[in-house]
Structures are given as structure tokens and as C-alpha cells.
Amino acid sequence: MTDTTKKTIQVTDDTFTSSIEDAEGLAIVDFWAAWCGPCRIVGPIVDQLAVDYADKGVTVGKLDVDQNPRVTSRFGVRSIPSILFFKDGKLVDTVVGALPRAQLEKKIEQHI
């Protein structure tokens, strides 16, 4: 089993700009909460995608919406899980809900 925790970064209100908006290439952020059932389904998929796409320069982060209201509000995240896609710091796509891995991979490939 691959250790996926080392590839996924924890993003906060304070680190969002430096870790996501200042990143070159594709960055995806999983907006989640501990109490969210569908988030627990998507979480391991996102962690594995972080490992699988690390060599392609994709940054993968997770942001706890309860702990980080500024970024959550700034991007209008009202439903979770929401995965936001940033290309060179600019928001380019959003998916909402517990999507299967294949659909998330398709979105990643679309934006790489």
C-alpha cells in the first residue's frame, strides 16, 4: 500500500495563496469536512490521485471547510465535497459531489 499522506497537502486560509494560487501548473483542492459522509468516500480517491499524478506536477490539497471559512466563502463552496481545479493559480473548473475516480481523472487530464 502506498503512503498517500505525503503527497496530499493540508491547505488552510493562511496557506491557500502560497500553496495553491502561487503554484505553477495544475492544483486541485478537495473541500471537505469530518462530518461529511460523501467526503469520506472521495478523500481516499483524492489521496491516491495525488500519488498517481505527482510525477506530472499536479498539486493536490485538502481544505477543511469548518476550519477555513475565508477560502470556503471566497470560492462560494456551499456543497461538499467540492473539488476545485486551479491552473497557474486561476480557478478553471469545479466538481461537486462524490464522483468516481474515472471522472476525476478525466477532469485532471483535461486540465494538465
C-alpha positions as CSV (number, residue, x, y, z in Angstrom):
1,M,0.0,0.0,0.0
2,T,1.3,3.4,-1.0
3,D,1.6,6.1,1.7
4,T,-0.6,8.8,0.2
5,T,-0.4,11.2,3.1
6,K,2.9,12.6,2.0
7,K,1.6,13.7,-1.4
8,T,-1.6,15.5,-0.3
9,I,-1.0,18.9,1.3
10,Q,-3.3,20.3,4.0
11,V,-4.4,23.7,2.9
12,T,-5.7,26.5,5.2
13,D,-7.0,30.0,4.9
14,D,-3.4,31.2,5.7
15,T,-1.6,28.9,3.3
16,F,-4.1,28.9,0.3
17,T,-2.4,31.6,-1.7
18,S,1.2,30.3,-1.3
19,S,0.3,26.6,-1.8
20,I,-2.4,26.8,-4.5
21,E,-2.6,30.2,-6.1
22,D,1.2,30.6,-6.4
23,A,1.6,27.0,-7.7
24,E,2.6,26.5,-11.3
25,G,0.6,24.1,-13.4
26,L,-2.5,22.2,-12.1
27,A,-3.5,22.3,-8.5
28,I,-6.7,20.6,-7.2
29,V,-8.3,21.2,-3.8
30,D,-10.7,18.9,-2.1
31,F,-13.1,21.0,0.1
32,W,-14.3,18.6,2.8
33,A,-15.5,18.2,6.4
34,A,-15.1,15.5,9.0
35,W,-18.8,15.0,9.4
36,C,-19.5,14.7,5.6
37,G,-20.2,11.1,4.5
38,P,-19.5,11.6,0.8
39,C,-16.3,13.4,1.7
40,R,-15.0,10.2,3.4
41,I,-15.7,8.4,0.1
42,V,-13.9,10.9,-2.1
43,G,-11.0,11.5,0.3
44,P,-9.0,8.3,-0.3
45,I,-9.6,8.7,-4.1
46,V,-8.1,12.2,-3.9
47,D,-5.2,10.9,-1.8
48,Q,-4.4,8.3,-4.4
49,L,-4.7,10.7,-7.3
50,A,-2.1,12.9,-5.5
51,V,0.3,9.9,-5.6
52,D,-0.5,9.0,-9.2
53,Y,-0.2,12.5,-10.6
54,A,2.7,13.7,-8.5
55,D,5.2,13.0,-11.3
56,K,3.1,15.1,-13.7
57,G,3.5,18.1,-11.4
58,V,-0.1,18.2,-10.1
59,T,-0.5,19.7,-6.6
60,V,-3.3,18.1,-4.6
61,G,-4.6,19.8,-1.4
62,K,-7.4,19.3,1.1
63,L,-9.2,22.1,2.9
64,D,-11.4,21.5,5.9
65,V,-14.4,23.9,5.3
66,D,-15.2,24.1,9.0
67,Q,-11.7,25.2,9.9
68,N,-11.2,27.6,6.9
69,P,-14.2,29.7,6.3
70,R,-12.4,32.5,4.4
71,V,-11.3,30.4,1.4
72,T,-14.6,28.4,1.5
73,S,-16.6,31.6,1.3
74,R,-14.4,33.3,-1.2
75,F,-14.9,30.5,-3.7
76,G,-18.6,30.1,-2.9
77,V,-18.3,26.5,-1.8
78,R,-21.8,25.6,-0.4
79,S,-21.9,21.8,-1.0
80,I,-19.2,19.3,-0.1
81,P,-17.3,17.5,-1.3
82,S,-16.3,20.1,-3.8
83,I,-13.1,19.8,-5.8
84,L,-11.8,23.0,-7.3
85,F,-9.2,22.9,-10.2
86,F,-6.7,25.7,-10.5
87,K,-4.3,26.2,-13.4
88,D,-1.4,28.5,-12.7
89,G,-3.3,29.9,-9.8
90,K,-6.6,30.6,-11.6
91,L,-9.8,28.7,-10.9
92,V,-10.6,26.8,-14.1
93,D,-13.1,24.1,-13.0
94,T,-15.2,22.8,-10.2
95,V,-16.9,19.4,-9.5
96,V,-19.4,18.9,-6.7
97,G,-20.3,15.6,-5.1
98,A,-18.8,12.2,-4.7
99,L,-17.6,11.4,-8.2
100,P,-15.9,8.2,-9.2
101,R,-12.2,8.1,-9.7
102,A,-12.5,7.8,-13.5
103,Q,-14.5,11.1,-13.7
104,L,-11.9,12.9,-11.5
105,E,-9.1,11.6,-13.7
106,K,-10.8,12.8,-16.8
107,K,-11.0,16.3,-15.3
108,I,-7.3,16.2,-14.3
109,E,-6.3,15.1,-17.8
110,Q,-8.4,17.8,-19.4
111,H,-6.5,20.5,-17.4
112,I,-2.9,19.2,-17.4
